[in-house]
Amino acid sequence: MIDIHCHILPGVDDGARTLEDSIEMAKAAAAQGIHTIVATPHHRNNQFDNYREDILTRVDELNRILEEENIEVNILPGQETRIYGDLAEGLSAKEILPVNLDTPYILVELPTSTVPKYTNKLLYDLQVEGYTPVIVHPERNSELLSKPDKLYELVKSGVLTQVTAASLVGKFGKKIRNFSHEIIQSNLTHFIASDAHNVRSRSFMIVEALNEIEELYGIELIHNYQENSNRMIMGETIIGDIPERIVRKKFLGIF
């Protein structure tokens, strides 16, 4: 399997703190059947900045060490960039790093509670420039949770999304779990990834999530998500069914 979202680089954000942590994470990933990880350190999130060239250097270093340790997990470069107004300029200036260096896919993080007013315009402009934005963990954004039509409009416009495995199995609470499943049922996501930060409180959980998906939706959907992860790192076109609006039933006139 391929994990397209993981904080495995040591000492750069709130993920792996040390090289030993990174090695533990790689071993845990291998135990889940993950052979390729896109390292996606936080960037521009008001706490951490990780620039393109620094990430490339650190990925090379970690791959060398994992090879020395005989851990059969390959690390690819990526970046989880918090959305900001000059993101397009950051790409032009080689600050922003697409997945696996030269694909069109960019992992974009929204703030936890809001969707900035410029989001639709910015993500459209990125597509005009030939990039494909991928919104990570939309299920954990409270504005999208309360107003899911906003997510539908984004996906309808060509934006992709990635749901976190731990969200699907309830590690972030019942509301986020339910929203994650609504997103899947409405064809509003294209990838399942770990967003792993460590092996204790924020581990991979991809096997657990895929087991749940297979039980509820069938194995074909798993194959689609896995194929999309491969297509992403290869820079190929992502597959997906036509997005649908999330329709919630009213109870006594109240959502």
C-alpha positions as CSV (number, residue, x, y, z in Angstrom):
1,M,0.0,0.0,0.0
2,I,0.9,3.7,-0.4
3,D,0.3,6.2,2.3
4,I,0.0,9.7,0.7
5,H,-0.1,11.7,4.0
6,C,2.3,11.1,6.9
7,H,4.4,13.1,9.3
8,I,7.4,10.8,9.4
9,L,10.3,13.2,8.9
10,P,12.1,13.6,12.2
11,G,12.1,16.9,14.1
12,V,10.4,19.1,11.6
13,D,6.8,19.4,13.0
14,D,4.4,17.7,15.4
15,G,5.1,14.3,13.9
16,A,8.1,12.2,14.5
17,R,10.3,14.0,17.1
18,T,13.5,12.0,16.6
19,L,15.1,9.7,14.1
20,E,14.2,6.8,16.4
21,D,10.5,7.9,16.1
22,S,10.8,7.9,12.4
23,I,12.2,4.4,12.4
24,E,9.4,3.2,14.7
25,M,6.9,4.7,12.3
26,A,8.4,3.1,9.3
27,K,8.3,-0.3,11.0
28,A,4.7,0.2,12.0
29,A,3.9,1.2,8.4
30,A,5.5,-2.0,7.1
31,A,3.5,-4.1,9.5
32,Q,0.4,-2.6,8.0
33,G,1.5,-3.5,4.5
34,I,2.6,0.0,3.6
35,H,5.7,0.1,1.3
36,T,5.6,3.7,0.2
37,I,5.0,6.8,2.3
38,V,4.7,10.4,1.1
39,A,6.3,12.5,3.8
40,T,4.1,15.6,4.3
41,P,5.5,18.0,6.9
42,H,3.3,20.9,7.9
43,H,4.0,24.2,6.1
44,R,2.6,27.7,6.7
45,N,0.3,26.6,9.6
46,N,1.4,29.4,11.9
47,Q,3.6,26.9,13.9
48,F,5.8,25.1,11.4
49,D,7.4,26.0,8.1
50,N,9.0,23.3,5.9
51,Y,10.3,24.5,2.6
52,R,10.7,22.4,-0.6
53,E,14.5,22.1,-0.7
54,D,14.7,21.2,3.0
55,I,12.1,18.5,2.6
56,L,14.0,17.0,-0.3
57,T,17.2,16.8,1.6
58,R,15.5,15.3,4.7
59,V,13.7,12.7,2.6
60,D,17.0,11.5,1.0
61,E,18.6,11.3,4.5
62,L,15.7,9.2,5.9
63,N,15.6,6.9,2.9
64,R,19.4,6.2,3.4
65,I,18.9,5.4,7.0
66,L,15.9,3.1,6.4
67,E,17.9,1.2,3.8
68,E,20.7,0.8,6.4
69,E,18.2,-0.5,8.9
70,N,16.7,-2.9,6.3
71,I,13.3,-1.4,6.6
72,E,11.5,-1.8,3.2
73,V,9.6,1.4,3.2
74,N,10.3,4.1,0.6
75,I,9.8,7.7,1.5
76,L,8.7,10.2,-1.2
77,P,8.7,14.0,-0.8
78,G,5.5,15.9,-0.1
79,Q,4.2,18.8,1.9
80,E,1.0,19.7,3.8
81,T,0.5,23.4,3.2
82,R,-2.0,25.4,5.1
83,I,-4.0,27.4,2.6
84,Y,-2.9,31.0,2.2
85,G,-3.6,33.8,-0.3
86,D,-0.2,33.6,-2.0
87,L,0.0,29.8,-2.4
88,A,0.2,30.1,-6.2
89,E,3.1,32.5,-5.9
90,G,4.7,30.0,-3.5
91,L,4.6,27.4,-6.2
92,S,6.2,29.7,-8.7
93,A,9.0,30.6,-6.2
94,K,9.7,26.8,-5.5
95,E,8.6,27.2,-1.9
96,I,5.7,24.8,-2.3
97,L,6.4,21.1,-3.0
98,P,3.9,19.0,-5.0
99,V,3.6,15.3,-4.1
100,N,6.6,13.4,-5.3
101,L,8.3,16.6,-6.5
102,D,7.0,16.8,-10.1
103,T,3.4,15.7,-10.1
104,P,0.5,18.2,-10.3
105,Y,-0.9,17.2,-6.9
106,I,-0.7,19.6,-3.9
107,L,-1.9,18.7,-0.4
108,V,-3.8,21.7,1.0
109,E,-4.9,22.0,4.6
110,L,-7.8,24.2,5.6
111,P,-8.0,25.8,9.1
112,T,-9.8,23.6,11.6
113,S,-12.9,25.7,12.0
114,T,-13.3,27.8,8.8
115,V,-13.1,27.8,5.1
116,P,-11.5,31.1,4.0
117,K,-13.6,33.2,1.7
118,Y,-10.9,33.1,-1.0
119,T,-10.7,29.2,-1.0
120,N,-12.8,28.5,-4.1
121,K,-11.0,31.2,-6.2
122,L,-7.6,30.2,-5.1
123,L,-8.1,26.5,-5.8
124,Y,-9.6,27.3,-9.2
125,D,-6.6,29.5,-10.0
126,L,-4.3,26.6,-9.1
127,Q,-6.1,24.3,-11.5
128,V,-5.8,26.9,-14.3
129,E,-2.1,26.8,-13.6
130,G,-2.1,23.0,-14.1
131,Y,-2.1,21.9,-10.5
132,T,-4.6,19.7,-8.7
133,P,-5.3,20.7,-5.1
134,V,-6.1,17.9,-2.7
135,I,-7.8,19.0,0.5
136,V,-6.6,16.9,3.4
137,H,-8.9,15.7,6.2
138,P,-12.0,17.7,5.1
139,E,-14.0,15.7,7.7
140,R,-12.2,17.6,10.5
141,N,-13.1,21.0,9.3
142,S,-16.1,22.2,11.4
143,E,-17.5,24.6,8.7
144,L,-17.5,21.8,6.1
145,L,-19.1,19.5,8.7
146,S,-22.0,21.9,9.3
147,K,-22.2,23.1,5.6
148,P,-21.3,20.0,3.5
149,D,-22.6,21.7,0.3
150,K,-19.3,23.7,0.4
151,L,-17.4,20.5,0.1
152,Y,-19.6,19.3,-2.7
153,E,-19.0,22.5,-4.6
154,L,-15.3,22.2,-4.2
155,V,-15.2,18.6,-5.4
156,K,-17.6,19.4,-8.3
157,S,-15.1,22.1,-9.4
158,G,-12.3,19.6,-9.7
159,V,-10.7,19.7,-6.2
160,L,-9.8,16.3,-4.7
161,T,-9.9,15.3,-1.1
162,Q,-8.3,12.8,1.3
163,V,-10.1,11.3,4.4
164,T,-8.0,10.2,7.3
165,A,-8.1,6.5,8.3
166,A,-8.4,7.3,12.0
167,S,-11.4,9.5,11.4
168,L,-13.2,6.6,9.7
169,V,-12.8,4.4,12.7
170,G,-13.9,7.0,15.3
171,K,-10.6,8.2,16.8
172,F,-11.7,11.8,16.4
173,G,-15.2,11.3,17.7
174,K,-18.6,10.2,16.5
175,K,-19.5,13.4,14.5
176,I,-16.3,13.3,12.5
177,R,-16.7,9.5,12.0
178,N,-20.2,10.0,10.7
179,F,-19.1,12.9,8.4
180,S,-16.3,10.7,7.0
181,H,-18.8,8.1,6.0
182,E,-21.1,10.7,4.5
183,I,-18.2,11.9,2.4
184,I,-17.5,8.4,1.1
185,Q,-21.1,7.6,0.4
186,S,-21.5,10.9,-1.6
187,N,-18.3,10.3,-3.7
188,L,-16.6,13.3,-2.2
189,T,-13.2,11.8,-1.5
190,H,-10.5,10.1,-3.6
191,F,-8.0,8.9,-1.1
192,I,-7.7,7.3,2.3
193,A,-4.4,8.1,4.1
194,S,-3.0,7.8,7.6
195,D,-2.0,11.4,8.6
196,A,0.1,9.4,11.1
197,H,2.2,11.5,13.5
198,N,3.6,8.7,15.8
199,V,3.0,5.1,16.7
200,R,1.1,5.8,19.9
201,S,-1.7,8.5,19.8
202,R,-1.7,9.1,16.0
203,S,-0.7,5.9,14.3
204,F,-1.5,4.6,10.8
205,M,-4.8,2.7,11.2
206,I,-5.1,2.2,7.5
207,V,-5.8,-1.5,7.8
208,E,-8.6,-0.9,10.3
209,A,-10.1,1.8,8.0
210,L,-10.0,-0.4,4.9
211,N,-11.5,-3.3,6.8
212,E,-14.4,-1.0,7.7
213,I,-14.7,0.3,4.1
214,E,-14.8,-3.3,2.7
215,E,-17.4,-4.4,5.2
216,L,-19.7,-1.4,4.5
217,Y,-19.0,-0.6,0.8
218,G,-17.2,-3.5,-0.8
219,I,-13.7,-4.3,-1.9
220,E,-13.9,-2.4,-5.2
221,L,-13.9,0.9,-3.4
222,I,-10.7,-0.1,-1.6
223,H,-9.1,-0.9,-4.9
224,N,-10.1,2.5,-6.3
225,Y,-8.6,4.3,-3.3
226,Q,-5.4,2.3,-3.6
227,E,-5.2,2.8,-7.3
228,N,-5.6,6.6,-6.8
229,S,-2.7,6.7,-4.4
230,N,-0.5,5.0,-7.0
231,R,-1.8,7.4,-9.7
232,M,-1.0,10.3,-7.5
233,I,2.6,9.5,-6.9
234,M,3.0,8.8,-10.7
235,G,1.3,12.0,-11.6
236,E,-1.5,10.3,-13.4
237,T,-5.3,11.2,-13.6
238,I,-7.3,10.3,-10.5
239,I,-10.5,8.2,-10.8
240,G,-13.7,8.8,-9.0
241,D,-17.5,8.6,-9.4
242,I,-19.7,11.7,-9.9
243,P,-19.9,13.7,-6.6
244,E,-23.2,14.0,-4.9
245,R,-24.6,16.4,-2.3
246,I,-24.8,15.1,1.3
247,V,-28.4,15.0,2.3
248,R,-29.2,14.9,6.0
249,K,-32.6,14.0,7.3
250,K,-34.3,16.4,9.6
251,F,-35.5,15.5,13.0
252,L,-38.4,17.6,14.3
253,G,-37.4,20.3,11.9
254,I,-33.8,20.5,13.2
255,F,-30.7,19.0,11.5
